[in-house]
Amino acid sequence: MITSKIERLDDEGRGIAYNEGKVVFIPDTLPKEEVEYEITLDKKNFSEGKLINILQENKNRVLPKCPLYNICGGCSLMHSNIGFQEDYKANKI
């Protein structure tokens, strides 16, 4: 298990952390969160991780209202409040 701080989100809403200088994309995370994760895919220039535990939560984290959130994958930011989602989407434009 690896511990890292989430720096920001990518265009798909995945958290970006760094492990040994390599970018790691971790779904279901938010900026400024400290998380434990495991690597699920390791490529030359990046890795993908699976969230195991949140050690320090972002204040904008909420419980997703949809019971299929973790299964479906259609909503990438439902674990954050609406204000955070609006800011994220406005900054993407």
C-alpha positions in Angstrom: 0.0 0.0 0.0 1.2 3.5 -0.9 0.4 6.8 0.8 0.3 10.0 -1.2 -1.4 13.4 -1.2 -3.8 14.2 -4.1 -2.5 17.3 -5.9 -5.3 18.0 -8.4 -7.9 16.4 -10.7 -7.4 15.3 -14.3 -9.9 16.0 -17.1 -11.8 12.8 -16.2 -12.1 13.8 -12.5 -9.5 11.3 -11.2 -7.1 12.5 -8.5 -3.5 13.0 -9.5 -0.8 11.9 -7.0 2.9 11.3 -7.5 4.8 8.2 -6.6 8.6 8.1 -7.1 8.3 10.9 -9.6 5.6 9.2 -11.7 2.0 10.4 -12.1 -0.6 8.2 -10.5 -4.3 8.6 -11.4 -6.6 7.6 -8.5 -10.4 7.7 -9.0 -12.8 8.8 -6.2 -10.3 11.2 -4.7 -10.2 14.9 -4.3 -7.4 17.5 -4.1 -5.6 17.9 -0.7 -6.7 14.4 0.4 -4.1 12.1 1.8 -4.9 8.6 0.7 -3.7 5.0 0.8 -3.9 3.2 -2.5 -2.5 0.3 -4.5 -1.2 0.4 -8.1 -3.5 -1.4 -10.5 -1.8 -0.5 -13.8 1.9 0.5 -14.1 3.0 2.0 -17.5 6.3 3.7 -18.5 5.0 7.3 -18.0 2.1 6.9 -15.5 0.3 4.5 -13.2 -3.3 4.0 -12.1 -4.3 3.2 -8.6 -7.2 1.9 -6.6 -8.3 3.9 -3.5 -8.0 1.8 -0.3 -8.3 4.4 2.5 -8.7 8.2 3.0 -6.4 9.4 5.8 -7.3 13.1 5.5 -10.6 14.1 3.7 -11.2 17.1 1.6 -13.9 19.3 3.2 -15.9 19.1 0.0 -16.3 15.3 0.2 -19.9 14.0 0.5 -21.5 10.6 0.4 -22.8 9.9 -3.1 -26.6 9.9 -3.4 -26.7 7.2 -6.1 -26.5 3.6 -4.9 -24.8 2.6 -8.1 -22.1 5.2 -8.0 -19.2 2.8 -7.3 -20.5 0.3 -9.9 -21.7 2.3 -12.8 -18.8 4.8 -13.4 -21.0 7.4 -15.1 -20.5 10.1 -12.6 -16.9 10.9 -11.7 -17.5 13.7 -9.1 -20.6 12.6 -7.2 -18.3 12.2 -4.1 -17.9 16.0 -3.9 -20.4 18.7 -3.1 -22.2 20.6 -5.9 -20.1 23.8 -5.3 -16.9 21.9 -5.9 -18.3 20.2 -9.0 -19.4 23.6 -10.5 -15.9 25.1 -9.8 -14.2 22.1 -11.4 -16.4 22.2 -14.5 -16.0 26.0 -14.9 -12.2 25.7 -14.7 -12.2 23.0 -17.4 -13.8 25.4 -19.9 
